[in-house]
Amino acid sequence: FASPHTIPPWLLEIYQSMQAEENIIGGRETLLAMANRTPEHVGRSFKKYFAITPSQFVNDLRLDYASDLLLHSTLSPTEICYKVGFGNLSHFYHLFKKRWNCSPTNFRKQQRQTLLI
């Protein structure tokens, strides 16, 4: 991750703006629209300054949002998948397991048990 002083202002603004729920849900298309630059330029900039692709960035935001909803809502993992902007349940489960080493249901159970202890 580059120093905030070296990151172009337009990229920092996108990075911060993408934290909003509606932008997370809008995903990569919203990110590219806000950038007002070519997808290739945005991709190169993300790789250079953040060492990830725009898609990885969006997926990470969505997974963070999903984990928060698992802990603080009664929505099912399927409902959460679509609420955070994933269009494919299988892809959501795959990314979630890769990130947290368990399914969304097990994540909820494990974290709630941790909170009760």
N, C-alpha and C positions, 0 to 999 in steps of 0.2 A: 504494500500500500504506500503510495507516494505521499510526500509531505503536502498538507493542504495548501501551502504557499506555492507549490509548483503545479498544482492541478488547475487547468483553465476554469475561469469562473462559470462558464456555461455548463461544464461538466459537474462542478460542485453543486450548482443549482439543481440539476437533474437528480443527482445523487440524493439530495435532501428532499426534493419534491416527491420523489418516488416512494417515500415513507408513508405518504397519505393513502388511506384505505382504497379510495377510488382509483388511484394510480397503480397500486399493487394489482388490483383486479383487472385494470386495463392492460397491464403487462407490457410486453416489449413494444407493441404498437403505440401505446401511450408514451413510452420512453422516447421512441424515435420521433414521434410528433412534437414532443417538447424540445427535442434537440435541434430540430430544424436543420439537420445536416444529413448527409448521406448515411445509410446504414453501415457502409464500409468504414467511413470516418469515425462514426460512433463506436463501432466494434474495435477498431484500432486504438482509439482513445481509452476505452475501458480496459483493454489488455495492457496498455502501456502504464496507466495510472493505478489500476485496481487489480491487475493480474487475473481478471476473470472476463468472461464474455457478458454482453448485456443480458442474454438469456439466463446465464448462471446467476447473475445479480437479481433478476426478477424472480427466479425460482427460489433463491435464498430468502427473499422478502416474503414470498408466499408461504414458504415452509415455517418461517418465524411467526407469521400471522396465524397459520393453521395450528401451530403448537400452542399459541396463546388462546385460541378459541377452544382447543381441546381441554385446556385447564380451566377456562372461565365461562364456558357455556355448556348447554346440554345438547347441542347439535351433534348429529351423528357424523362419523368420519366422512361419509359420502356427501352429506350436506356441506360440510366444511370444505371438502375438495372443490366443489363448484362455487361456493361462496368466495373463496380466496382467488379464484380465477383459473384453476386448472380445468381443462376441458376433457380430461381423460383420467378416469379413476385409477386405472392400472399404472399410469405414469406417475400419478400422485403417490400411490403406495410405494412404488419403486424408489422414487426420490426421497420419500419420508424415511423408509427403512435404511437407505444408504446414509442419510444424515444422522438419524437418531438410533440406528441399530435395533429398531423394533417397529412394529406396526403402530398406526395411530391409536388403535384401541389399547394396546399394551402400554404405550406411552402415557395415555390418560390414567390407566390403572396404576402404573408405577409412580407417576408424579403425585397423584392424589394420596397414595400410601405414604410417600415421603413427606407430604405436607401434614399428614395426621400424626406422624411420629414426633 
